[in-house]
Amino acid sequence: MPRATASSSTTKSRRPTTKARSGAVVLSARGAQPVSIPVGRTVLTSVARQVGTARSVIENLGHALAETRKTGRGVRFSVEVTPEGTVRIVHPPENQDVAGTQATERTPGIGLARAKARGEALAASILAREDMVTAEELARRMGTTRVTVNARRHARQLIGLEGATRGYRYPAWQLDRDGRPFAIIPDLFTALGDSPWTIYRFLTQKHPELEGRSAITALEEGEDRRVLSVAASIAEGTFA
């Protein structure tokens, strides 16, 4: 995963008594030429306070650029900045997961309402996939009851995804060969937050730290510690 670092310097103008502050955000990744983005000192300070958010903005920009190159059409995503200094992605690129669209529910506006509708449509399409099963089906595969499945979902021991009309659906791949949920799931909720959609996105994405494999594949190969390390890195807003 790319690494973002920040540096600052002091440059002198023509008048020796005046000093202008400047800095740079440096993006680097293994096997790639580092990229230095010049920014003002004030910008650099603000970004340093929102490292995790800056990472999200850069990632969404990267996804948008990749998508527009792939499809030949424009791609939009929206960033909201509040007076308190909170920054969040309220409308991720269309090829992104629905986890980033939840904030639109609290913000009025036609554009955001459309973004919410697209997020709901994407959620519905995901929930309709063959690897998404009902609580009853998951209980059968686990050799337990629907009540137990619901209880384990509430306890963050199972990933249950909720849509607008289909109710909860459970990814069948979260069970190991013995029909037991991956033991790492509660730790992922602790590291990444309470949103099941965030956990779903993390597990289904391919990660450079895992040699380009998805976290699911790594778990199936017994690499729980490496997967948790990647999750912790993401939660901390680092690019390691």
N, C-alpha and C positions, 0 to 999 in steps of 0.2 A: 504494500500500500504506500502511496507517495508520502513523503515526509515534508511538513511545512515548518520552516524555521523563520524567525524574525530577527532582523538586525537593524541597528540604527547608527547614524553617523552625523557629524556636525560639519556643515559646509559654510565657507566664508563668502559673503557677497563682496561687491566692489568697495563697499564702505566697511572698513575694518571693525567699526564699533557695533555692527549689526550681524547677528548670527541666525541663520535659517536652519531649522531642524528638518532632517530628512531621514528616511529609512527604507527598508526593503523587506518584502516577504519572499522567501526563497522556497521553491518547490523542488523537491528532489526525490528520485526513486532509483532503485538498483537497476543499472543497465540503461539509464536515461540521462540525458544532459540536464543538469540543474537549470531551473528557470528563476530569474530574479525579477520581481515586480516592484518597481520603485513606488513608494507611498510616502506621504507626509508623516511627521512624527505623531500628530494627533490621531491620524488614521491608524498608525501602527499601535498606539496605546489602546485604542478602542478595540481593535481586532484581538490584541493580546488578552483582553478581558473576556472575550467570547470565542475562545479557541475552538470549542466543540461546534459552535454555530458556524464559524468561518469554514470549518471542515465540511459541514453539511452544504453550505452554499457552493463551495468549490466542487464537491462531488456532483451536486445537481447540475451545475454548469457543464461539467464534463459529460454527464449523461445526455444533456440536451445537445451538446455539440456532436457527440457520437450518433445520436438519433437522427439529427438533421442531415449528417453526412450519409447515413444509411438510407433514409427515405427520400431525400431531396426536397423536403418541405420544412417550413419553419416550425420550431418547437418553443413553447412558452413555459415559464415557471415564475411564480410570484414569491417575493420575500416581504414579510411584514416586520416593521421596526416600530416598537411602542415608545412612548415618551419615557418610560422607565428604563429603556435600554435593552429590552428583551427583543431578540431577533428569532424569527422562525420561518420555515418554508410552509406557506399556506396553500401552494398549488405546485406540486412537483411536476417535472416533465411527464408526459403521458405514458412513457414506458416504465415509470416507477411504480412502486408498491403503494397500496392505499394507506399505509401507515402515516404518510406525511400529509394526508388530506383531512385529518380529523379536526384540525383547528378551524376549518371553514365553517363548521357548524355554529361557531360563536360569533361570526363576522358577517354582517349584512352586505348586500351588493349583488348585482346580477352576475358579474363575472365569477364571484366566489360561489354563488349558488350553482352555476354551471360546473365549476370545478368539483363541488360536492357531488353533483349528479354523476360526473365521470368517475369519481372515486367509488361511489356506490355501485355503478355498473361494473367496474373492475373487480370489486369485492364479490359481486354476484357471480361473475365469470370464474373467479378462483374457487368459490365455494361449490360450483357445479362440476368441478373436475372429478375424475374417477378416483383420485387418491384422497378425496374428502369424504368421510363417512359420518353417519349419524352416531349419537351416543349409544344407541342400541347395538349397532354393528361393532363399534369399538369395544363395547362391553363383551360382546361375544368373542372377539379376538383375544381379549385379555382374560377371558374365563371368569368374568365378574358380572356385576349388575349395572344397570343404567344409573342407579342412585350413587353407586360408588364412583362411576365416571364423572358425574356432575360434582361430587364432593371433591374429587381430585383436581378437577378444573378450578374450583374455587380456591383450592389450596396451592395453586400455581404448580401442580405436579403434572399437568397435562395442558396441551395447547388446544384451546377451543376458540374457533373464529366465529364471530357473530356477523350476520348480514342483515339487510333491511327486511327481507321476507322469508329467508330459508331457515332462520333460527341458527343454532350452533352446529358447526361442522368441525370434525376433528381430522387432522392429517394422519392418515394411516401409517405413514413412515416414521412417526415418532415412537413406534414400538420396536424393540429389538427382536431378535430371532426367537426369543422365549416368550414373546407377547408382553413384555414389560416396558413401560415408558423409559426413555433415556433418563438415567439418574441425574444428568446434568441440567435438566429443564428448570428446576427451582433456582439453580445458580444463575442461569441465563436471565430469569426474571429479576433476580436481585441485581445483576450487573446492568441490564438494559432497560429496566422499568417494567411497569405493569401492563403494557399493551401487548396482547397476544399477537397482533399484527406485526409489531416490531420484531418479536421473536421469530415469527414465520419468515419475515424478510431476511433476517440475519442467517437463518438456517438454510434458506434456499439460494442465497447469493453465493457466487464464487469469490474466493478471497485469495489475493496474491500470497498472503502469509501461509496459505495451505496448498501452495503450488498450483493455484488456479482451481482447486476443487471446491465444491460447496461444503458448508459446515456439516450438512447431513452425511455426505460421503465420508468425511473425516471421522464423524462419530461412529459410523458403521464399521470403520477400521480401528476403533478403539482409541482414538486420539482425543479423549475428553479434555485433557489438560491444555492441549494446544488450542482447541476450540474456545475454551473458557478464557485463555490468554488473549485471543483475538477479540472476544467480546469485551473484555476489560479494557483493551486498548481503544476500542471504539467509544466506550462509555467515557473514557478519560479525555477524549477529543484529540488523541495523538495520531500520528501518521506512521508509527513504527510498523 
